[in-house]
């Protein structure tokens, strides 16, 4: 892990890493600012910017992987993380607190869907795209 982060900032990878991470850092506050506006089209732009920010963050952190299996494992891990709430967390919460509409349940639902939509889906897409890209590049 230490070598991975050192490799991100060596001479050959430094500019790309800084570029992708700065794009991600720019997208997050700008998307949150747009969320404060009350226009319907701005809500879609806000969601697209958050999605692109997470995708750019993944690209900045994991673009130096050279083997397709790493990207595939990352996509698989994101897929499993996306399934955990439906098969583990929600049944446990429903067994503990069967009453609907509590603040805890609303907060938990928000965290679950934020994690799935803005972290797992871009992770799966990034992992599959990286697997395809590295496989084609490896085949040449």
C-alpha positions as CSV (number, residue, x, y, z in Angstrom):
1,X,0.0,0.0,0.0
2,X,2.8,2.3,0.9
3,X,4.6,1.6,-2.4
4,X,1.3,2.3,-4.3
5,X,1.0,5.8,-2.9
6,X,4.7,6.5,-3.4
7,X,4.3,5.3,-7.1
8,X,1.4,7.7,-7.6
9,X,3.7,10.7,-7.0
10,X,6.9,9.6,-8.7
11,X,8.2,11.5,-11.7
12,X,6.2,9.7,-14.4
13,X,2.8,9.6,-12.6
14,X,2.8,12.8,-10.6
15,X,1.2,15.1,-13.2
16,X,-1.6,12.7,-14.0
17,X,-2.3,12.0,-10.3
18,X,-2.4,15.6,-9.4
19,X,-4.6,16.4,-12.4
20,X,-7.3,13.7,-11.6
21,X,-7.3,14.4,-7.9
22,X,-7.6,18.2,-8.4
23,X,-10.5,17.6,-10.9
24,X,-12.2,15.5,-8.2
25,X,-11.6,18.1,-5.5
26,X,-13.1,20.8,-7.8
27,X,-16.2,18.7,-8.7
28,X,-17.3,18.0,-5.1
29,X,-17.7,21.6,-3.8
30,X,-19.1,22.8,-7.1
31,X,-21.7,20.0,-7.1
32,X,-22.7,20.9,-3.5
33,X,-23.0,24.5,-4.4
34,X,-25.2,23.7,-7.4
35,X,-27.4,21.6,-5.1
36,X,-28.4,24.7,-3.2
37,X,-30.0,26.1,-6.3
38,X,-33.7,25.2,-6.8
39,X,-33.8,24.5,-10.6
40,X,-34.8,21.0,-11.8
41,X,-32.0,20.8,-14.4
42,X,-29.4,21.8,-11.8
43,X,-30.3,18.7,-9.7
44,X,-29.2,16.5,-12.6
45,X,-26.0,18.5,-13.2
46,X,-25.3,18.1,-9.4
47,X,-25.6,14.3,-9.6
48,X,-23.5,14.1,-12.8
49,X,-20.8,16.2,-11.2
50,X,-20.7,14.0,-8.0
51,X,-20.6,10.9,-10.2
52,X,-17.8,12.4,-12.3
53,X,-15.9,13.5,-9.2
54,X,-15.9,10.0,-7.7
55,X,-14.9,8.5,-11.1
56,X,-12.0,11.1,-11.3
57,X,-11.0,10.2,-7.7
58,X,-10.9,6.5,-8.6
59,X,-8.9,7.3,-11.7
60,X,-6.4,9.4,-9.8
61,X,-5.9,6.7,-7.1
62,X,-5.9,3.5,-9.1
63,X,-4.8,4.4,-12.7
64,X,-1.3,3.0,-12.2
65,X,-2.6,-0.6,-11.9
66,X,-1.2,-2.5,-14.8
67,X,-3.0,-5.9,-14.5
68,X,-6.7,-6.3,-15.5
69,X,-7.4,-8.5,-12.5
70,X,-6.9,-5.6,-10.1
71,X,-9.6,-3.6,-11.8
72,X,-11.9,-6.7,-12.0
73,X,-11.4,-7.3,-8.2
74,X,-12.2,-3.7,-7.5
75,X,-15.4,-3.9,-9.6
76,X,-16.3,-7.1,-7.7
77,X,-15.6,-5.5,-4.3
78,X,-17.8,-2.6,-5.2
79,X,-20.6,-5.0,-6.4
80,X,-20.4,-6.9,-3.1
81,X,-20.5,-3.6,-1.1
82,X,-23.6,-2.6,-3.1
83,X,-25.3,-5.9,-2.2
84,X,-24.5,-5.9,1.5
85,X,-27.2,-3.4,2.5
86,X,-30.0,-5.4,0.8
87,X,-29.0,-8.7,2.3
88,X,-27.5,-7.8,5.7
89,X,-28.1,-4.3,6.9
90,X,-31.8,-3.8,6.0
91,X,-33.0,-7.2,7.4
92,X,-31.1,-6.6,10.6
93,X,-32.5,-3.1,11.0
94,X,-36.1,-4.4,10.3
95,X,-35.7,-7.2,12.8
96,X,-34.5,-4.8,15.5
97,X,-36.9,-1.9,14.7
98,X,-40.0,-3.0,12.9
99,X,-41.7,0.4,13.1
100,X,-41.4,2.4,9.9
101,X,-40.5,6.1,9.6
102,X,-38.0,6.5,12.4
103,X,-35.2,9.0,12.1
104,X,-32.6,6.2,12.3
105,X,-34.2,4.3,9.5
106,X,-34.3,7.4,7.3
107,X,-30.7,8.3,8.0
108,X,-29.6,4.7,7.3
109,X,-31.5,4.6,4.0
110,X,-29.8,7.9,2.9
111,X,-26.4,6.5,3.8
112,X,-27.0,3.2,2.0
113,X,-28.3,4.8,-1.2
114,X,-25.6,7.5,-1.2
115,X,-23.0,4.7,-0.9
116,X,-24.5,2.6,-3.6
117,X,-25.2,5.4,-6.1
118,X,-22.1,7.6,-5.7
119,X,-19.4,5.1,-4.7
120,X,-20.4,1.6,-5.8
121,X,-21.8,2.3,-9.3
122,X,-18.8,4.5,-10.4
123,X,-16.5,1.8,-8.8
124,X,-18.1,-0.9,-10.8
125,X,-18.0,1.1,-14.0
126,X,-14.4,2.1,-13.4
127,X,-13.4,-1.5,-12.6
128,X,-15.0,-2.9,-15.7
129,X,-13.6,-0.1,-17.9
130,X,-10.2,-0.6,-16.5
131,X,-10.4,-4.4,-17.0
132,X,-11.4,-4.0,-20.6
133,X,-8.8,-1.2,-21.3
134,X,-5.9,-3.1,-19.6
135,X,-6.9,-6.4,-21.3
136,X,-6.9,-4.8,-24.7
137,X,-3.6,-3.1,-24.0
138,X,-2.1,-6.3,-22.7
139,X,-3.2,-8.2,-25.8
140,X,-1.4,-5.9,-28.1
